[in-house]
C-alpha cells in the first residue's frame, strides 16, 4: 500500500510532469517545433517572435510552481482503473496547462497584482500578451490528442468531447464568479448556487483530469461519469479550502492579503456569515465587500465578522463531508489497489492542506 505522503508524491511527480509538458510546449521555438505545432508554413515562420510572445510568458508562469495535482489526479485515476502510467503520461499536459491558462485570465479579470509570489503575468508582459498566452494554453495541450497515433480514433473523440464540455463549464463558472463579486448579481446568491458555481469553475477541471485518466484506461461510460463526479466533489472541496486559506494564510500563499474580500467575492464563508449574522454585522460585511478596499484594517474587520459566526469551521466541515460522501460512492467502483489508496489519501490532502 502507498506509504509516502501525498505532498512527497506530488513533489516527486512535478519534474516528470513538467518534462512531459515541455515535450509538447517547448521553451524555445525553432523551425521544427513551429512546423510540428502549426503544420508546414505557406510563407515563412517567425520562431524568435513566437518564443518571445508565447513560449516565454507561458513558461514564466508554469515555472512558478503550483501543486500539479490535476495531472496527478489523471495518473491516479488511470492507474486505479488498471492502466499503465507510461500509456497516460503524455496526457497530463492537458489539465495542467489549461488550468494555468485559466489562472492567467483570472488575474487579469480580477486586476490581481500577484500570483505564486511574483507579479501577475500581465504585470510583466502586458495585458495583450497575457490574454493571448492564456488563450493559447487552452488549445496547445490538445496537440497531445491530435498528434498521438497510439490511441484509437474513438478514444480521441471521447477525449476531445470531455475537454470541450468541461471547458464550457469552466467559462460559465468564471462568468458567475465575476458577476457576483462585481456586486451586480441579479439574484440572491444561495449556498447551493455558490456550490454549483464552484462545480463549474473548479470542479470541471477536476472532472476533466479524471475523465482523461478513465477514458485512457478504457473505463465504461458509467465508470467515467462516477469518477468524474468524485473528482468534481474534490474540486469543490479544494475551492472551499482555498477560500479558507485566502483569509487564514493570505500572503503566505503568494497572494495578496484577504484577496477574496478585496474582490468582494461571495464565498461559502461569506454566504454562511450572511445567513447567521445579525443585521448590524451583515450590513457591515456587505459594505466592506462592496468597497473592494485595500485597507488592511477593513479587511481584518471583515475577517473578524466571518470568524465570529464560525463560518470557517462550517466551511471546513462542509468540504470534508462532500469528499467523504463522494468517496463512499466511488469506493464500490474501484478494485483494491495502491493507486486507489493513493486516491483516497489525495482527496483528504486537498481539504487538509495548509498552503
Phi, psi and omega per residue, in radians:
X1 nan 2.767 -3.121
X2 -1.176 2.249 -3.118
X3 -1.990 -0.533 -3.122
X4 -1.223 2.679 3.138
X5 -1.201 2.781 3.106
X6 -1.158 -0.594 3.085
X7 -1.045 -0.787 3.114
X8 -1.135 -0.729 3.120
X9 -1.033 -0.804 -3.139
X10 -1.151 -0.707 3.115
X11 -1.093 -0.669 3.136
X12 -1.190 -0.574 -3.124
X13 -1.372 -0.486 -3.020
X14 -0.856 -0.973 -3.110
X15 -1.109 -0.530 3.107
X16 -1.169 -0.776 3.138
X17 -1.142 -0.806 -3.109
X18 -1.122 -0.659 3.105
X19 -1.112 -0.684 -3.137
X20 -1.202 -0.696 3.087
X21 -1.054 -0.721 -3.089
X22 -1.133 -0.438 3.089
X23 -1.173 -0.459 -3.096
X24 -1.806 -0.495 3.111
X25 -2.208 1.683 -3.038
X26 -1.219 2.711 3.071
X27 -1.312 -0.353 3.139
X28 -2.533 2.177 3.138
X29 -1.459 2.424 2.977
X30 -2.256 -3.065 -3.079
X31 -1.072 -0.673 -3.110
X32 -1.152 -0.824 -3.112
X33 -1.244 -0.535 3.069
X34 -1.152 -0.755 3.141
X35 -1.169 -0.688 3.097
X36 -1.070 -0.714 -3.076
X37 -1.337 -0.714 -2.944
X38 -1.982 -0.210 -3.027
X39 1.596 3.062 3.133
X40 -1.115 2.271 -3.136
X41 -1.270 2.494 3.066
X42 -1.387 -0.354 -3.107
X43 -2.233 -1.623 3.138
X44 -2.680 2.297 3.126
X45 -1.354 2.857 3.107
X46 -2.255 1.266 -3.053
X47 -1.071 -0.607 3.131
X48 -1.161 -0.718 3.119
X49 -1.200 -0.663 3.102
X50 -1.133 -0.658 3.098
X51 -1.092 -0.813 -3.081
X52 -1.203 -0.622 -3.028
X53 -1.687 -0.311 -3.122
X54 -2.140 -1.081 -3.042
X55 -1.050 -0.790 -3.092
X56 -1.119 -0.876 3.110
X57 -1.157 -0.664 3.138
X58 -1.071 -0.826 -3.106
X59 -1.350 -0.455 2.997
X60 -0.998 -0.733 -3.113
X61 -1.309 -0.813 -3.112
X62 -1.095 -0.615 -3.112
X63 -1.257 -0.155 3.125
X64 -1.271 -0.204 3.098
X65 1.940 -2.246 -2.961
X66 1.720 2.809 -3.021
X67 -1.427 -0.303 -3.122
X68 0.994 0.567 -3.067
X69 -1.378 -0.415 3.134
X70 -1.209 -0.823 3.055
X71 -1.125 -0.559 3.060
X72 -1.102 -0.654 3.099
X73 -1.115 -0.724 3.085
X74 -0.987 -0.828 -3.127
X75 -1.137 -0.787 -3.115
X76 -1.101 -0.739 3.125
X77 -1.118 -0.813 -3.141
X78 -1.032 -0.785 -3.127
X79 -1.184 -0.628 3.119
X80 -1.144 -0.470 3.087
X81 -1.625 0.103 3.016
X82 1.730 0.108 -3.139
X83 -1.434 2.765 3.046
X84 -1.513 2.444 3.136
X85 -0.980 -0.703 -3.093
X86 -1.049 -0.473 -3.136
X87 -1.444 -0.151 -3.023
X88 -2.046 -0.369 -2.916
X89 -0.977 -0.674 3.140
X90 -0.982 -0.580 -2.969
X91 -1.411 -0.113 3.126
X92 -1.151 -0.356 3.129
X93 -1.101 -0.510 -3.015
X94 -1.123 -1.059 -3.106
X95 -1.171 -0.569 -3.077
X96 -1.257 -0.805 -3.118
X97 -1.195 -0.734 3.099
X98 -1.067 -0.778 3.109
X99 -0.976 -0.814 -3.130
X100 -1.157 -0.574 3.047
X101 -1.085 -0.668 3.120
X102 -1.174 -0.565 -3.140
X103 -1.188 -0.678 3.112
X104 -1.088 -0.797 3.113
X105 -1.120 -0.726 -3.128
X106 -1.042 -0.716 -3.137
X107 -1.148 -0.632 3.098
X108 -1.201 -0.800 -3.113
X109 -1.125 -0.580 -3.128
X110 -1.613 -0.015 -3.065
X111 0.953 0.700 -3.132
X112 -1.330 2.580 -3.141
X113 -1.694 -0.501 -3.015
X114 -2.229 2.631 2.998
X115 -2.665 2.142 3.125
X116 0.928 0.772 3.026
X117 1.376 0.091 3.118
X118 -2.294 2.859 3.065
X119 -1.006 2.466 3.093
X120 -0.925 2.643 -3.001
X121 -0.993 -0.678 -3.114
X122 -1.197 -0.339 3.084
X123 -1.330 -0.400 -3.126
X124 -1.655 -0.840 -3.007
X125 -1.785 -0.172 -3.076
X126 1.719 2.679 -3.095
X127 -1.105 -0.682 -3.084
X128 -1.122 -0.824 3.120
X129 -1.136 -0.715 -3.108
X130 -1.140 -0.749 3.107
X131 -1.062 -0.791 -3.125
X132 -1.162 -0.662 3.091
X133 -1.083 -0.756 3.095
X134 -1.031 -0.838 -3.127
X135 -1.061 -0.791 -3.073
X136 -1.190 -0.454 3.122
X137 -1.269 -0.296 3.039
X138 -1.301 -0.429 -2.987
X139 -2.004 -0.565 -3.113
X140 -0.946 -0.774 -3.100
X141 -1.174 -0.219 3.095
X142 -1.213 -0.206 3.014
X143 -1.014 -0.509 3.140
X144 -1.035 -0.633 3.111
X145 -1.415 -0.867 -3.029
X146 -1.153 -0.570 -3.084
X147 -1.715 0.015 -3.070
X148 -1.571 2.076 -3.114
X149 -1.721 0.065 -3.098
X150 -1.529 -0.274 -3.081
X151 -1.860 2.568 3.109
X152 -1.144 2.748 -3.133
X153 -1.044 -0.646 -3.133
X154 -1.163 -0.647 3.081
X155 -1.162 -0.735 3.114
X156 -1.051 -0.736 3.116
X157 -1.074 -0.771 3.127
X158 -1.061 -0.690 3.131
X159 -1.160 -0.803 3.095
X160 -1.019 -0.798 -3.123
X161 -1.070 -0.734 -3.134
X162 -1.104 -0.810 -3.129
X163 -1.125 -0.784 -3.112
X164 -1.076 -0.812 -3.110
X165 -1.114 -0.754 -3.112
X166 -1.245 -0.530 3.081
X167 -1.214 -0.590 3.029
X168 -1.084 -0.767 3.127
X169 -1.082 -0.757 3.115
X170 -0.996 -0.768 -3.109
X171 -1.128 -0.700 3.095
X172 -1.171 -0.724 3.121
X173 -1.078 -0.740 3.113
X174 -1.140 -0.676 3.130
X175 -1.081 -0.756 3.121
X176 -1.114 -0.775 3.136
X177 -1.036 -0.741 -3.119
X178 -1.128 -0.886 -3.070
X179 -1.135 -0.567 -3.140
X180 -1.254 -0.775 -3.094
X181 -1.416 -0.133 2.934
X182 -1.245 -0.316 -3.059
X183 1.487 0.269 -3.085
X184 -1.939 0.438 -3.132
X185 -1.116 2.214 3.136
X186 -1.463 0.190 -3.109
X187 -2.632 2.866 3.107
X188 -1.253 2.277 -3.129
X189 -1.558 1.747 -3.137
X190 -1.523 2.960 3.100
X191 -1.032 -0.754 -3.121
X192 -1.156 -0.661 3.097
X193 -1.131 -0.712 3.111
X194 -1.081 -0.807 -3.116
X195 -1.119 -0.621 3.083
X196 -1.183 -0.658 3.059
X197 -1.037 -0.779 3.114
X198 -1.099 -0.670 3.123
X199 -1.078 -0.633 3.087
X200 -1.326 -0.897 -2.988
X201 -1.244 -0.838 -3.068
X202 -1.850 -0.710 -3.118
X203 -1.115 -0.551 -3.088
X204 -1.151 -0.647 3.106
X205 -1.187 -0.591 3.060
X206 -1.188 -0.735 3.085
X207 -1.026 -0.773 -3.141
X208 -1.030 -0.849 -3.113
X209 -1.040 -0.772 -3.125
X210 -1.207 -0.734 3.132
X211 -1.043 -0.748 -3.136
X212 -1.019 -0.816 3.136
X213 -1.105 -0.753 -3.111
X214 -1.205 -0.734 3.130
X215 -1.087 -0.756 -3.139
X216 -1.181 -0.392 3.097
X217 -1.580 0.123 3.129
X218 1.090 0.563 3.037
X219 -1.181 2.648 3.130
X220 -1.369 3.030 -3.026
X221 -1.039 -0.712 3.136
X222 -1.144 -0.711 3.122
X223 -1.151 -0.703 3.107
X224 -1.062 -0.767 -3.120
X225 -1.211 -0.663 3.129
X226 -1.105 -0.792 -3.133
X227 -1.244 -0.522 3.084
X228 -1.156 -0.700 3.109
X229 -1.135 -0.700 3.067
X230 -1.064 -0.807 -3.128
X231 -1.105 -0.670 3.091
X232 -1.050 -0.751 -3.138
X233 -1.093 -0.752 3.136
X234 -1.251 -0.465 3.046
X235 -1.173 -0.734 3.088
X236 -1.125 -0.769 3.122
X237 -1.089 -0.671 3.090
X238 -1.063 -0.739 3.139
X239 -1.141 -0.708 3.111
X240 -1.075 -0.780 3.113
X241 -1.128 -0.623 3.085
X242 -1.091 -0.714 3.109
X243 -1.099 -0.688 3.121
X244 -1.143 -0.839 -3.106
X245 -1.140 -0.486 -3.128
X246 -1.067 -0.602 3.120
X247 -1.752 -0.272 -3.131
X248 -1.632 -0.540 -3.081
X249 -1.961 -0.684 3.067
X250 0.997 -2.001 -3.013
X251 -1.139 -0.361 3.109
X252 -1.150 -0.310 3.110
X253 -1.572 0.056 -3.073
X254 1.397 0.273 3.117
X255 -2.037 3.038 3.077
X256 -1.274 2.704 3.139
X257 -1.080 2.220 3.089
X258 0.835 0.817 -3.078
X259 -1.019 -0.673 -3.119
X260 -1.094 -0.655 3.120
X261 -1.234 -0.732 3.115
X262 -1.026 -0.652 -3.130
X263 -1.428 -0.104 3.122
X264 1.302 0.456 -3.060
X265 -1.247 2.437 3.092
X266 -1.641 1.453 3.121
X267 -1.465 3.042 3.098
X268 -1.040 -0.627 3.120
X269 -1.091 -0.768 -3.118
X270 -1.188 -0.780 -3.130
X271 -1.074 -0.763 3.114
X272 -1.101 -0.693 3.121
X273 -1.094 -0.774 3.111
X274 -1.051 -0.640 -3.126
X275 -1.227 -0.549 -3.033
X276 -1.793 -0.365 -3.007
X277 -1.294 2.695 2.999
X278 -1.287 2.969 -3.020
X279 -1.039 -0.712 -3.112
X280 -1.102 -0.861 -3.124
X281 -1.164 -0.697 3.137
X282 -1.093 -0.735 3.141
X283 -1.160 -0.701 3.140
X284 -1.150 -0.783 3.123
X285 -1.085 -0.755 3.110
X286 -1.041 -0.730 -3.137
X287 -1.090 -0.754 3.140
X288 -1.157 -0.759 3.141
X289 -1.064 -0.693 -3.058
X290 -1.350 -0.242 3.128
X291 -1.490 -0.286 -3.096
X292 0.902 0.848 -3.012
X293 -1.388 2.679 2.999
X294 -1.795 -0.043 -3.090
X295 -1.188 2.017 -3.056
X296 -1.135 -0.514 3.112
X297 -1.159 -0.728 3.121
X298 -1.212 -0.695 3.112
X299 -1.084 -0.734 3.115
X300 -1.162 -0.614 3.096
X301 -1.076 -0.744 3.107
X302 -1.100 -0.732 3.119
X303 -1.077 -0.718 -3.141
X304 -1.094 -0.657 3.093
X305 -1.142 -0.751 3.127
X306 -1.072 -0.753 -3.130
X307 -1.193 -0.577 -3.104
X308 -0.995 -0.597 -3.096
X309 -1.778 0.320 3.089
X310 0.908 0.665 -3.134
X311 -1.234 -0.456 3.084
X312 -1.173 -0.803 3.107
X313 -1.068 -0.705 3.124
X314 -1.081 -0.796 -3.110
X315 -1.148 -0.713 3.115
X316 -1.050 -0.813 -3.131
X317 -1.129 -0.643 -3.131
X318 -1.149 -0.786 3.140
X319 -1.065 -0.763 3.135
X320 -1.095 -0.701 -3.104
X321 -1.139 -0.789 -3.088
X322 -1.211 -0.539 3.080
X323 -1.217 -0.761 3.125
X324 -1.078 -0.754 3.140
X325 -1.131 -0.728 -3.111
X326 -1.218 -0.616 3.100
X327 -1.162 -0.655 3.121
X328 -0.975 -0.583 -3.136
X329 -1.355 -0.775 -3.060
X330 -1.350 -0.380 3.133
X331 -1.002 -0.567 -3.118
X332 -1.386 -0.352 -3.089
X333 -1.490 -0.706 -3.034
X334 -1.553 2.361 3.062
X335 -1.272 2.724 -3.135
X336 -1.093 2.278 3.134
X337 -2.903 2.916 3.081
X338 -1.133 -0.682 3.134
X339 -1.086 -0.682 3.120
X340 -1.128 -0.734 3.126
X341 -1.107 -0.722 3.091
X342 -1.096 -0.677 -3.128
X343 -1.081 -0.700 3.096
X344 -1.131 -0.796 3.102
X345 -1.085 -0.678 -3.126
X346 -1.076 -0.799 3.131
X347 -1.071 -0.752 3.125
X348 -1.151 -0.656 -3.140
X349 -1.048 -0.715 -3.059
X350 -1.113 -0.455 -3.133
X351 -1.797 -0.056 3.130
X352 -1.936 -0.163 -3.068
X353 -1.054 2.728 3.129
X354 -2.064 0.355 3.133
X355 -2.562 nan nan
